[in-house]
Amino acid sequence: MPYYIINKNAQSNGDHEVHEKGSNCQYMPNIENQVDLGWHSSCHGAVSEAKKRWPNERINGCYYCCRSCHTS
């Protein structure tokens, strides 16, 4: 089961991106900008967890390592 993190810094479009840790994603945020989301069976669970924790933020999956959860 993959482990997921979210970037605490928003992108220029306002999205906070969820990344799969250990995926060697070239867009993985620096360690000091990562917030742990924990182990999830897919990025969908990780995005749901992030939306529960930060309901007023825009949450999106990384296009490169969480493509099935990428919406914008």
GROMACS elastic network, one bead per residue, 0.5 to 0.9 nm:
[ bonds ]
;  ai    aj funct       b0    kb
    1    39     6  0.62062   500
    1    40     6  0.60549   500
    1    41     6  0.52608   500
    1    42     6  0.77090   500
    2    20     6  0.65771   500
    2    21     6  0.72414   500
    2    22     6  0.80634   500
    2    23     6  0.88875   500
    2    38     6  0.83544   500
    2    39     6  0.56168   500
    2    40     6  0.59490   500
    2    41     6  0.64890   500
    2    42     6  0.71243   500
    2    43     6  0.84203   500
    3    19     6  0.86345   500
    3    20     6  0.59540   500
    3    21     6  0.55309   500
    3    22     6  0.77105   500
    3    36     6  0.82128   500
    3    37     6  0.73806   500
    3    38     6  0.53411   500
    3    40     6  0.63258   500
    3    41     6  0.86851   500
    3    46     6  0.85764   500
    4    18     6  0.67834   500
    4    19     6  0.56532   500
    4    21     6  0.53893   500
    4    22     6  0.88335   500
    4    35     6  0.87623   500
    4    36     6  0.64275   500
    4    37     6  0.53117   500
    4    38     6  0.55644   500
    4    39     6  0.63010   500
    4    40     6  0.72013   500
    4    43     6  0.75044   500
    4    46     6  0.63521   500
    5    17     6  0.84713   500
    5    18     6  0.57124   500
    5    19     6  0.54202   500
    5    20     6  0.65251   500
    5    21     6  0.65083   500
    5    34     6  0.59455   500
    5    35     6  0.53733   500
    5    37     6  0.50239   500
    5    38     6  0.71083   500
    5    46     6  0.79888   500
    6     9     6  0.87060   500
    6    16     6  0.66607   500
    6    17     6  0.55959   500
    6    19     6  0.60637   500
    6    20     6  0.88310   500
    6    29     6  0.84039   500
    6    33     6  0.82130   500
    6    34     6  0.56862   500
    6    35     6  0.52415   500
    6    36     6  0.65811   500
    6    37     6  0.68380   500
    6    46     6  0.87631   500
    6    47     6  0.87390   500
    6    50     6  0.75925   500
    6    59     6  0.86342   500
    6    61     6  0.88712   500
    7    10     6  0.69983   500
    7    11     6  0.88883   500
    7    16     6  0.57013   500
    7    17     6  0.55913   500
    7    18     6  0.65691   500
    7    19     6  0.78244   500
    7    28     6  0.81152   500
    7    29     6  0.60679   500
    7    30     6  0.85500   500
    7    33     6  0.56447   500
    7    35     6  0.63721   500
    8    16     6  0.65707   500
    8    17     6  0.83267   500
    8    29     6  0.87316   500
    8    32     6  0.88907   500
    8    33     6  0.53785   500
    8    34     6  0.60471   500
    8    35     6  0.63563   500
    9    14     6  0.88817   500
    9    15     6  0.85662   500
    9    16     6  0.64198   500
    9    17     6  0.85775   500
    9    29     6  0.86549   500
    9    33     6  0.66305   500
    9    34     6  0.86250   500
   10    13     6  0.75478   500
   10    14     6  0.51653   500
   10    15     6  0.51961   500
   10    17     6  0.74483   500
   10    58     6  0.84929   500
   11    14     6  0.52288   500
   11    15     6  0.53635   500
   11    16     6  0.63374   500
   11    17     6  0.77782   500
   12    15     6  0.74958   500
   13    72     6  0.89553   500
   14    57     6  0.80757   500
   14    58     6  0.64548   500
   14    59     6  0.86800   500
   15    57     6  0.74226   500
   15    59     6  0.54368   500
   15    60     6  0.61073   500
   15    72     6  0.84596   500
   16    57     6  0.74035   500
   16    58     6  0.60905   500
   16    60     6  0.61499   500
   16    61     6  0.82947   500
   17    47     6  0.88226   500
   17    58     6  0.86371   500
   17    59     6  0.59980   500
   17    61     6  0.52701   500
   17    62     6  0.54876   500
   17    63     6  0.89224   500
   17    70     6  0.86940   500
   18    37     6  0.86303   500
   18    43     6  0.77044   500
   18    46     6  0.73103   500
   18    47     6  0.66233   500
   18    50     6  0.81648   500
   18    59     6  0.72825   500
   18    60     6  0.61377   500
   18    62     6  0.57559   500
   18    65     6  0.87187   500
   18    66     6  0.72687   500
   18    69     6  0.86239   500
   19    23     6  0.82345   500
   19    25     6  0.77712   500
   19    27     6  0.84536   500
   19    28     6  0.66343   500
   19    29     6  0.85901   500
   19    43     6  0.80703   500
   19    46     6  0.89238   500
   19    61     6  0.66062   500
   19    62     6  0.57634   500
   19    64     6  0.86016   500
   19    65     6  0.61464   500
   19    66     6  0.62874   500
   20    23     6  0.56993   500
   20    24     6  0.84864   500
   20    25     6  0.77734   500
   20    28     6  0.84351   500
   20    43     6  0.75187   500
   20    62     6  0.84813   500
   20    65     6  0.60526   500
   20    66     6  0.67055   500
   21    24     6  0.74466   500
   21    25     6  0.80183   500
   21    28     6  0.79070   500
   21    65     6  0.88906   500
   22    25     6  0.77775   500
   23    26     6  0.89155   500
   23    28     6  0.89122   500
   23    65     6  0.65732   500
   24    27     6  0.86153   500
   24    28     6  0.76549   500
   24    65     6  0.83071   500
   25    28     6  0.54370   500
   25    62     6  0.89641   500
   25    64     6  0.66788   500
   25    65     6  0.59318   500
   26    29     6  0.87669   500
   26    64     6  0.81258   500
   26    65     6  0.89134   500
   27    62     6  0.81092   500
   27    64     6  0.77819   500
   27    65     6  0.86642   500
   28    31     6  0.85432   500
   28    34     6  0.85610   500
   28    62     6  0.89180   500
   28    65     6  0.89732   500
   29    32     6  0.79921   500
   29    33     6  0.59456   500
   29    34     6  0.62914   500
   30    33     6  0.54080   500
   30    34     6  0.66596   500
   31    34     6  0.52369   500
   31    35     6  0.85151   500
   32    35     6  0.83394   500
   37    40     6  0.83487   500
   37    46     6  0.62395   500
   37    47     6  0.86476   500
   37    49     6  0.69215   500
   37    50     6  0.69074   500
   38    46     6  0.75287   500
   38    49     6  0.89932   500
   39    42     6  0.86779   500
   39    45     6  0.88734   500
   39    46     6  0.78248   500
   40    43     6  0.68982   500
   40    44     6  0.81803   500
   40    45     6  0.56915   500
   40    46     6  0.59638   500
   41    44     6  0.81603   500
   41    45     6  0.68197   500
   41    46     6  0.84130   500
   42    45     6  0.57141   500
   42    46     6  0.69006   500
   42    66     6  0.86477   500
   43    47     6  0.60569   500
   43    48     6  0.84933   500
   43    61     6  0.71680   500
   43    66     6  0.60613   500
   43    67     6  0.87022   500
   43    68     6  0.75546   500
   43    69     6  0.62216   500
   44    47     6  0.51775   500
   44    48     6  0.61571   500
   44    49     6  0.86157   500
   44    61     6  0.84264   500
   44    66     6  0.88052   500
   44    68     6  0.80404   500
   44    69     6  0.61654   500
   45    48     6  0.50587   500
   45    49     6  0.61511   500
   45    50     6  0.86516   500
   46    49     6  0.50593   500
   46    50     6  0.62245   500
   46    51     6  0.86450   500
   46    61     6  0.88948   500
   47    50     6  0.50627   500
   47    51     6  0.61569   500
   47    52     6  0.86579   500
   47    59     6  0.67754   500
   47    60     6  0.69315   500
   47    61     6  0.69463   500
   47    69     6  0.75468   500
   48    51     6  0.50863   500
   48    52     6  0.62527   500
   48    53     6  0.87347   500
   48    59     6  0.89070   500
   49    52     6  0.51541   500
   49    53     6  0.63454   500
   49    54     6  0.86586   500
   50    53     6  0.51109   500
   50    54     6  0.59679   500
   50    55     6  0.78988   500
   50    59     6  0.70515   500
   51    54     6  0.51221   500
   51    55     6  0.50047   500
   51    56     6  0.79755   500
   51    57     6  0.73996   500
   51    58     6  0.79918   500
   51    59     6  0.65263   500
   52    55     6  0.55673   500
   54    57     6  0.55745   500
   54    58     6  0.83803   500
   54    59     6  0.84160   500
   55    58     6  0.80382   500
   55    59     6  0.88883   500
   60    63     6  0.87292   500
   60    66     6  0.88736   500
   60    69     6  0.66043   500
   60    70     6  0.55950   500
   60    71     6  0.63177   500
   60    72     6  0.72195   500
   61    64     6  0.85840   500
   61    65     6  0.78334   500
   61    66     6  0.50997   500
   61    67     6  0.64643   500
   61    68     6  0.75276   500
   61    71     6  0.71797   500
   61    72     6  0.87336   500
   62    65     6  0.56170   500
   62    67     6  0.60803   500
   62    68     6  0.88499   500
   62    69     6  0.73031   500
   62    70     6  0.57601   500
   62    71     6  0.89702   500
   63    66     6  0.58002   500
   63    68     6  0.79608   500
   63    69     6  0.78019   500
   63    70     6  0.53332   500
   63    71     6  0.83579   500
   63    72     6  0.86174   500
   64    67     6  0.57506   500
   64    70     6  0.87019   500
   65    68     6  0.88043   500
   66    69     6  0.55320   500
   66    70     6  0.64343   500
   67    71     6  0.84344   500
   68    71     6  0.82623   500
